[in-house]
Amino acid sequence: MSSPDQLASELADIPGLLDAQTAAGLDRDEVIESLYRSWTARFNNLGKLSDKGKTVLTQAISAGPWSESQVKDLASIILHGKKSAANSSKASNRRANQKCLHFENFIPMSTIIKLRDSGKYSQLSRASMLAATARSIGIELPDLPTLFRMTAIIAYLEGNYDYDQKEVFKVMNAVQRFIKSVPRNNSLPFIDFYPVEVSGLPESLRKHAYTQDDLPVVVDWPELSTVLGSNKMKGGKDENKGSKLPAWLEHVPEEHKGAVLSAVQGQQACSSNEPQPLREPRGLQSPPPPPPPPPQQWYSSKHTADVFRFSPPPPTSSQTARADAAQTADDQENWDADEEEEKHKEAEADSIEQMEADMVKALQTRKTSKARPAACPSKARPAACPNVLKKPASKTSVKKHAAVKSAAWKLLHSKIYSKTRRIEFEKHGDDEKAKAKACAACKKARVKFLAGDVDVD
């Protein structure tokens, strides 16, 4: 173990190492973070230090290139040991999850059109498009509500309101994998809470993510709150990740891990009152079971005469003849019963055939019915008078309003609504009047669009 003076001299060499790594092309913050973690591990393994040693190391840490929080953590480890490191260093080095609960306002219109085309693009392709948009605005650690919102956007633009819980978890995991697969861009700022629209982003993010002609507009999609129904955002398990092995399995040799794991997984639970058979370890054969004992005789072989003394005597010839006569009488009775049953069945069949023959004879001898005489011509119903004028039936027509469902009108409606609302709001500052003006402008544009007087481009 190094002495405090040796550690202080190594800490004094850190600025030179940092300059050399930075000159080699590495990022300065990443080098400092790596050095901070390595020195944290070294300080955690130090034994008990004297007050003089703690003073020397604390002065060396204060003279290093660390940040204020890093200096505080390292000095706390020197003073208190491992206990303070477990409470402070791990939590301070972990980045917070990013929250973007209005992600639909950051999607360009060209990407929205592609997300609507579920016939051309698969579900994974649309999830990757959404993940690319998220990474372009600096989202690299999305929280669960943000992933759930992205899944609702995919389902809404697809027009599918029947996602089950398994499908929701599948899309959330796919979007998260696509987001984390892209390397981090250190030039972009890290934002914990994203604004409602693009105008609230920093200038560097706007220039990196969008062009001047493809800025996303603010959309109002209330269906995003109900498109996934009662499905939950928590509890999903990534199917691509395997099950975590238990920690005690690391101490088992590599060649025996599979056998031990299969034996543990195949063992069934049984009652504690019932004894469990002991399992022999692999490679050791249990001795063969002893042969079963020979069956014991229930009598003694020395007194065989006693057995025949108490057994029943064999039947005589007269008893055998009486038994044969009784059996013959029983057989004759059974034979007579069978003959009577067959005769009864034949009689029933003859009666059914006779009844069918009588019915056919009665049908042939039935008298034919006389034809109904024609109606008398004098009693015929008079024709309608030709001078009577009938009122013609009125022609009713129901006008069906043409429903504009094309993607071109939706795109035009979004542009007109957002632009009119923004212009009117800048005039008088009243958002309700601006919304009313925007709705009136969209109604006029709809009439012109149906008449073909408006060019979408």
C-alpha positions as CSV (number, residue, x, y, z in Angstrom):
1,M,0.0,0.0,0.0
2,S,1.3,3.4,-1.0
3,S,2.1,6.0,1.6
4,P,0.3,9.4,1.7
5,D,3.4,11.2,0.4
6,Q,3.6,8.9,-2.6
7,L,-0.1,9.4,-3.4
8,A,0.3,13.1,-3.1
9,S,3.2,13.1,-5.6
10,E,1.0,11.0,-8.0
11,L,-1.8,13.5,-7.6
12,A,0.6,16.3,-8.5
13,D,1.3,14.6,-11.9
14,I,-2.3,14.5,-12.9
15,P,-2.3,17.9,-14.7
16,G,0.5,16.8,-17.0
17,L,-1.3,13.5,-17.8
18,L,-4.5,15.5,-18.5
19,D,-2.7,17.8,-20.9
20,A,-1.1,14.9,-22.7
21,Q,-4.5,13.1,-23.1
22,T,-6.1,16.2,-24.3
23,A,-3.4,16.8,-26.9
24,A,-3.9,13.3,-28.2
25,G,-7.5,14.2,-29.1
26,L,-9.5,12.9,-26.1
27,D,-12.2,15.0,-24.5
28,R,-11.0,16.8,-21.4
29,D,-14.2,16.2,-19.3
30,E,-14.1,12.5,-20.1
31,V,-10.5,12.2,-19.1
32,I,-11.2,14.0,-15.8
33,E,-14.2,11.7,-15.1
34,S,-12.1,8.6,-15.8
35,L,-9.3,9.8,-13.5
36,Y,-11.9,10.7,-10.8
37,R,-13.3,7.2,-10.8
38,S,-9.9,5.5,-10.7
39,W,-8.8,7.7,-7.7
40,T,-12.1,7.1,-6.0
41,A,-11.5,3.4,-6.1
42,R,-7.9,3.8,-4.8
43,F,-9.0,6.0,-1.9
44,N,-11.7,3.4,-1.0
45,N,-9.0,0.7,-0.6
46,L,-6.8,2.8,1.7
47,G,-6.4,1.7,5.3
48,K,-6.5,3.9,8.4
49,L,-4.7,7.2,7.8
50,S,-3.1,9.6,10.3
51,D,-4.3,13.2,10.5
52,K,-1.0,14.3,8.8
53,G,-1.6,11.9,5.9
54,K,-5.2,13.1,5.5
55,T,-3.9,16.7,5.4
56,V,-1.3,16.0,2.8
57,L,-3.8,14.2,0.5
58,T,-6.5,16.8,1.0
59,Q,-4.1,19.6,-0.1
60,A,-3.0,17.5,-3.1
61,I,-6.7,17.0,-4.1
62,S,-7.5,20.7,-3.8
63,A,-4.6,21.5,-6.2
64,G,-5.8,19.1,-8.8
65,P,-8.0,19.7,-11.9
66,W,-11.2,18.5,-10.2
67,S,-14.6,20.2,-10.0
68,E,-16.0,21.4,-6.8
69,S,-18.3,18.4,-6.3
70,Q,-15.4,16.0,-7.1
71,V,-13.1,17.7,-4.7
72,K,-15.8,17.5,-2.0
73,D,-16.4,13.8,-2.7
74,L,-12.6,12.9,-2.7
75,A,-12.0,14.8,0.5
76,S,-15.0,13.1,2.1
77,I,-13.6,9.7,1.3
78,I,-10.2,10.7,2.8
79,L,-11.9,11.8,5.9
80,H,-14.6,9.1,6.4
81,G,-13.6,6.2,4.2
82,K,-15.8,3.9,2.1
83,K,-19.1,4.8,3.9
84,S,-19.3,8.3,2.5
85,A,-18.4,7.1,-1.0
86,A,-21.3,4.8,-1.1
87,N,-23.7,7.6,-0.2
88,S,-22.4,10.4,-2.4
89,S,-20.2,9.4,-5.3
90,K,-22.5,6.9,-7.1
91,A,-25.6,9.2,-6.9
92,S,-23.6,12.3,-8.1
93,N,-22.1,10.6,-11.1
94,R,-25.5,9.3,-12.4
95,R,-27.3,11.5,-15.0
96,A,-31.0,12.2,-14.5
97,N,-33.5,10.9,-17.0
98,Q,-34.8,13.4,-19.6
99,K,-38.5,14.3,-19.8
100,C,-40.2,15.4,-23.0
101,L,-43.9,15.1,-22.5
102,H,-44.8,17.0,-25.7
103,F,-42.6,15.2,-28.1
104,E,-45.2,15.5,-30.9
105,N,-44.3,19.2,-31.2
106,F,-40.6,18.4,-32.0
107,I,-41.3,16.1,-35.0
108,P,-40.8,17.6,-38.5
109,M,-43.8,17.4,-40.9
110,S,-41.8,15.3,-43.3
111,T,-41.3,12.7,-40.6
112,I,-45.0,12.8,-39.6
113,I,-46.0,12.0,-43.2
114,K,-43.7,8.9,-43.1
115,L,-45.0,7.8,-39.8
116,R,-48.5,7.8,-41.2
117,D,-47.5,5.5,-44.0
118,S,-47.7,2.2,-42.2
119,G,-48.0,0.2,-45.5
120,K,-44.6,1.3,-46.7
121,Y,-42.7,1.5,-43.4
122,S,-42.7,-1.3,-40.8
123,Q,-43.2,-0.7,-37.1
124,L,-39.5,-0.9,-36.4
125,S,-38.6,1.5,-39.2
126,R,-41.1,4.1,-37.8
127,A,-39.7,3.5,-34.3
128,S,-36.2,4.2,-35.6
129,M,-37.4,7.5,-37.3
130,L,-38.8,8.6,-34.0
131,A,-35.6,7.7,-32.1
132,A,-33.5,9.6,-34.7
133,T,-35.6,12.7,-34.1
134,A,-35.1,12.3,-30.3
135,R,-31.3,12.0,-30.7
136,S,-31.2,15.1,-33.0
137,I,-32.6,17.2,-30.1
138,G,-30.3,15.7,-27.5
139,I,-32.5,13.0,-25.9
140,E,-30.3,10.1,-24.9
141,L,-31.8,9.0,-21.5
142,P,-35.6,9.2,-22.0
143,D,-37.8,8.4,-18.9
144,L,-40.8,6.1,-19.0
145,P,-43.5,8.8,-19.6
146,T,-41.5,10.0,-22.6
147,L,-41.2,6.5,-24.1
148,F,-44.9,5.9,-23.5
149,R,-45.7,9.2,-25.3
150,M,-43.6,8.1,-28.3
151,T,-45.4,4.8,-28.4
152,A,-48.8,6.7,-28.4
153,I,-47.6,8.8,-31.3
154,I,-46.7,5.7,-33.3
155,A,-50.1,4.1,-32.6
156,Y,-52.0,7.4,-33.3
157,L,-50.3,8.1,-36.6
158,E,-50.7,4.4,-37.6
159,G,-54.5,4.6,-36.8
160,N,-54.3,1.6,-34.5
161,Y,-56.2,2.0,-31.2
162,D,-56.0,-1.8,-30.3
163,Y,-52.4,-2.0,-28.9
164,D,-52.3,-4.6,-26.1
165,Q,-49.9,-4.5,-23.2
166,K,-47.3,-6.7,-24.8
167,E,-47.2,-4.6,-28.0
168,V,-46.8,-1.4,-25.9
169,F,-43.8,-2.8,-24.1
170,K,-42.4,-4.0,-27.4
171,V,-42.5,-0.6,-29.0
172,M,-41.1,1.2,-25.9
173,N,-38.2,-1.2,-25.8
174,A,-37.5,-0.8,-29.5
175,V,-37.5,3.0,-29.3
176,Q,-35.2,2.9,-26.2
177,R,-32.7,0.6,-28.0
178,F,-32.6,2.8,-31.1
179,I,-32.0,5.9,-28.9
180,K,-29.1,4.3,-26.9
181,S,-27.5,2.8,-30.0
182,V,-26.4,6.2,-31.3
183,P,-23.1,7.5,-29.7
184,R,-23.3,10.6,-27.6
185,N,-22.7,14.1,-29.2
186,N,-20.7,16.0,-26.6
187,S,-21.3,19.3,-28.4
188,L,-25.0,19.2,-27.6
189,P,-26.3,20.4,-24.2
190,F,-27.9,18.0,-21.8
191,I,-31.5,19.0,-21.0
192,D,-33.5,17.4,-18.1
193,F,-36.9,19.0,-18.8
194,Y,-37.8,19.9,-22.4
195,P,-40.0,22.8,-23.3
196,V,-43.4,22.5,-24.9
197,E,-42.3,23.6,-28.4
198,V,-39.2,24.1,-30.6
199,S,-38.9,27.8,-29.8
200,G,-37.9,27.0,-26.2
201,L,-34.9,24.9,-27.3
202,P,-31.4,26.4,-27.2
203,E,-30.1,27.8,-30.5
204,S,-27.4,25.1,-30.9
205,L,-30.1,22.4,-30.7
206,R,-32.4,24.1,-33.2
207,K,-29.6,24.5,-35.7
208,H,-28.4,20.9,-35.2
209,A,-31.8,19.3,-35.5
210,Y,-33.8,21.3,-38.0
211,T,-33.4,23.4,-41.2
212,Q,-35.1,26.7,-41.7
213,D,-37.7,25.2,-44.1
214,D,-38.5,22.1,-42.0
215,L,-39.3,23.6,-38.5
216,P,-42.0,21.5,-36.8
217,V,-45.3,23.2,-35.9
218,V,-47.3,23.0,-32.7
219,V,-50.0,20.3,-33.1
220,D,-53.0,19.5,-30.9
221,W,-53.6,15.7,-30.7
222,P,-55.8,15.0,-27.7
223,E,-56.1,11.4,-28.9
224,L,-52.6,10.7,-27.6
225,S,-54.0,10.5,-24.0
226,T,-56.4,7.7,-24.9
227,V,-55.0,5.9,-27.9
228,L,-53.2,3.3,-25.7
229,G,-56.3,2.7,-23.6
230,S,-55.7,1.2,-20.1
231,N,-52.2,-0.1,-20.9
232,K,-49.4,0.6,-18.4
233,M,-46.0,2.2,-19.0
234,K,-44.3,0.2,-16.2
235,G,-43.5,-3.5,-15.8
236,G,-42.1,-4.2,-19.3
237,K,-39.2,-6.6,-19.7
238,D,-36.9,-6.4,-22.7
239,E,-37.1,-9.8,-24.4
240,N,-33.6,-9.3,-26.0
241,K,-31.9,-9.3,-22.6
242,G,-31.3,-12.7,-21.1
243,S,-32.1,-13.7,-17.6
244,K,-29.5,-12.6,-15.0
245,L,-27.6,-15.5,-13.5
246,P,-27.4,-15.7,-9.7
247,A,-24.3,-14.3,-8.0
248,W,-23.3,-17.6,-6.3
249,L,-22.9,-19.3,-9.7
250,E,-19.7,-17.3,-10.3
251,H,-17.9,-19.5,-7.8
252,V,-18.9,-22.7,-9.8
253,P,-16.3,-23.9,-12.4
254,E,-17.1,-23.0,-15.9
255,E,-17.5,-26.7,-17.1
256,H,-20.0,-27.4,-14.3
257,K,-22.2,-24.3,-14.5
258,G,-24.7,-25.7,-17.0
259,A,-25.2,-28.9,-15.1
260,V,-25.6,-27.1,-11.8
261,L,-28.1,-24.5,-13.2
262,S,-30.2,-27.2,-14.9
263,A,-30.3,-29.2,-11.7
264,V,-31.4,-26.2,-9.7
265,Q,-34.1,-25.2,-12.3
266,G,-35.4,-28.8,-12.6
267,Q,-35.7,-29.4,-8.9
268,Q,-39.4,-29.4,-7.9
269,A,-40.7,-28.1,-4.5
270,C,-42.0,-30.8,-2.2
271,S,-43.5,-31.0,1.2
272,S,-41.2,-30.4,4.2
273,N,-42.8,-33.4,6.0
274,E,-41.8,-35.8,3.2
275,P,-38.1,-36.9,3.2
276,Q,-36.2,-36.0,0.0
277,P,-33.8,-38.5,-1.6
278,L,-30.2,-37.5,-1.5
279,R,-28.7,-36.6,-4.9
280,E,-25.3,-38.2,-5.6
281,P,-22.7,-35.7,-7.1
282,R,-21.8,-36.1,-10.7
283,G,-19.0,-38.6,-11.3
284,L,-19.8,-40.7,-8.2
285,Q,-21.9,-43.9,-8.7
286,S,-24.1,-45.0,-5.9
287,P,-23.7,-48.7,-4.9
288,P,-26.3,-51.1,-6.4
289,P,-29.4,-51.8,-4.2
290,P,-29.3,-55.0,-2.3
291,P,-31.3,-57.9,-3.8
292,P,-34.8,-58.4,-2.4
293,P,-35.1,-61.1,0.2
294,P,-36.7,-64.4,-0.9
295,P,-40.4,-64.8,-0.1
296,Q,-41.1,-66.5,3.2
297,Q,-43.4,-69.4,3.5
298,W,-46.5,-68.9,5.6
299,Y,-46.3,-72.5,7.0
300,S,-43.5,-74.6,8.3
301,S,-42.1,-77.3,5.9
302,K,-41.7,-79.6,8.9
303,H,-45.5,-80.0,9.4
304,T,-46.9,-80.5,5.9
305,A,-49.6,-82.9,7.1
306,D,-51.3,-80.2,9.1
307,V,-51.9,-78.2,5.9
308,F,-53.9,-81.0,4.2
309,R,-55.6,-81.9,7.4
310,F,-57.6,-78.6,7.5
311,S,-58.1,-78.1,3.7
312,P,-61.7,-78.8,2.2
313,P,-62.1,-82.3,0.8
314,P,-62.4,-82.8,-3.0
315,P,-66.0,-83.0,-4.4
316,T,-67.6,-86.4,-5.1
317,S,-69.0,-87.6,-8.4
318,S,-72.7,-87.1,-7.3
319,Q,-72.0,-83.4,-6.4
320,T,-70.3,-82.9,-9.8
321,A,-73.4,-84.4,-11.6
322,R,-75.8,-82.2,-9.8
323,A,-73.8,-79.1,-10.6
324,D,-73.7,-80.0,-14.3
325,A,-77.5,-80.5,-14.4
326,A,-78.1,-77.1,-12.8
327,Q,-75.9,-75.4,-15.3
328,T,-77.7,-77.1,-18.3
329,A,-81.1,-76.0,-17.0
330,D,-79.9,-72.4,-16.7
331,D,-78.5,-72.5,-20.3
332,Q,-81.9,-73.8,-21.6
333,E,-83.8,-71.0,-19.9
334,N,-81.5,-68.4,-21.4
335,W,-81.9,-70.0,-24.8
336,D,-85.8,-69.9,-24.6
337,A,-85.7,-66.2,-23.5
338,D,-83.6,-65.3,-26.5
339,E,-86.0,-67.1,-28.9
340,E,-89.0,-65.3,-27.5
341,E,-87.2,-61.9,-27.9
342,E,-86.4,-62.6,-31.6
343,K,-90.1,-63.6,-32.3
344,H,-91.3,-60.4,-30.7
345,K,-89.0,-58.3,-32.8
346,E,-90.2,-60.1,-36.0
347,A,-93.8,-59.4,-35.1
348,E,-93.1,-55.7,-34.6
349,A,-91.4,-55.5,-38.0
350,D,-94.4,-57.2,-39.7
351,S,-96.8,-54.8,-38.1
352,I,-94.8,-51.8,-39.3
353,E,-94.7,-53.1,-42.9
354,Q,-98.5,-53.6,-42.9
355,M,-99.1,-50.1,-41.6
356,E,-96.9,-48.6,-44.4
357,A,-98.8,-50.6,-47.0
358,D,-102.2,-49.4,-45.7
359,M,-101.0,-45.8,-45.8
360,V,-99.9,-46.1,-49.5
361,K,-103.3,-47.7,-50.4
362,A,-105.2,-44.9,-48.8
363,L,-103.2,-42.2,-50.6
364,Q,-103.9,-43.8,-54.0
365,T,-107.6,-44.1,-53.4
366,R,-108.0,-40.4,-52.3
367,K,-110.4,-38.3,-54.5
368,T,-108.9,-35.5,-56.5
369,S,-110.1,-32.0,-55.6
370,K,-112.2,-30.0,-58.1
371,A,-110.7,-26.9,-59.7
372,R,-112.0,-23.6,-58.4
373,P,-114.3,-21.9,-60.8
374,A,-113.1,-18.7,-62.4
375,A,-114.5,-15.4,-61.1
376,C,-117.5,-14.0,-62.7
377,P,-116.6,-11.2,-65.2
378,S,-119.5,-9.0,-63.9
379,K,-118.1,-9.0,-60.4
380,A,-114.7,-8.0,-61.5
381,R,-113.2,-5.0,-59.7
382,P,-113.7,-1.8,-61.8
383,A,-110.6,-0.1,-63.1
384,A,-109.5,3.2,-61.7
385,C,-110.9,6.3,-63.3
386,P,-108.5,7.8,-65.7
387,N,-109.7,11.4,-64.8
388,V,-108.4,11.1,-61.2
389,L,-105.0,12.8,-60.9
390,K,-102.5,11.3,-58.4
391,K,-100.0,13.4,-56.6
392,P,-96.5,12.5,-57.8
393,A,-94.1,11.2,-55.1
394,S,-91.7,13.9,-53.9
395,K,-88.1,13.4,-54.6
396,T,-85.9,13.6,-51.5
397,S,-82.3,14.0,-51.8
398,V,-79.8,13.9,-48.9
399,K,-76.7,15.9,-49.3
400,K,-73.7,14.2,-47.9
401,H,-70.9,16.5,-46.8
402,A,-67.7,15.6,-48.4
403,A,-65.2,14.6,-45.8
404,V,-61.7,15.8,-46.4
405,K,-59.4,13.0,-45.2
406,S,-56.4,13.5,-47.4
407,A,-53.0,14.0,-46.0
408,A,-52.6,17.1,-48.2
409,W,-55.5,18.9,-46.4
410,K,-54.2,17.9,-43.0
411,L,-50.8,19.4,-43.8
412,L,-52.4,22.6,-45.2
413,H,-54.7,22.9,-42.2
414,S,-51.8,22.6,-39.7
415,K,-49.8,25.3,-41.5
416,I,-52.7,27.8,-41.9
417,Y,-53.8,27.3,-38.3
418,S,-50.4,27.7,-36.7
419,K,-49.4,30.7,-38.9
420,T,-52.8,32.6,-38.4
421,R,-52.7,31.9,-34.7
422,R,-49.2,33.2,-34.3
423,I,-49.9,36.4,-36.4
424,E,-53.1,37.2,-34.5
425,F,-51.5,36.6,-31.2
426,E,-48.7,39.0,-32.0
427,K,-51.3,41.7,-32.9
428,H,-53.4,41.9,-29.7
429,G,-52.0,39.2,-27.3
430,D,-55.3,37.4,-26.8
431,D,-54.9,33.7,-27.4
432,E,-58.7,32.9,-27.6
433,K,-59.3,35.5,-30.3
434,A,-56.2,34.2,-32.1
435,K,-57.7,30.6,-32.1
436,A,-61.1,31.9,-33.3
437,K,-59.4,33.8,-36.2
438,A,-57.3,30.7,-37.1
439,C,-60.5,28.5,-37.2
440,A,-62.2,31.0,-39.4
441,A,-59.3,31.1,-41.8
442,C,-59.2,27.3,-41.9
443,K,-62.9,27.1,-42.8
444,K,-62.4,29.6,-45.7
445,A,-59.3,27.7,-46.9
446,R,-61.3,24.4,-46.8
447,V,-64.0,25.8,-49.1
448,K,-61.3,26.9,-51.5
449,F,-59.4,23.6,-51.2
450,L,-62.6,21.7,-52.1
451,A,-63.1,24.0,-55.1
452,G,-59.5,23.4,-56.3
453,D,-58.5,27.1,-55.9
454,V,-55.7,26.4,-53.3
455,D,-52.4,25.0,-54.2
456,V,-50.9,22.8,-51.4
457,D,-47.3,23.6,-52.3
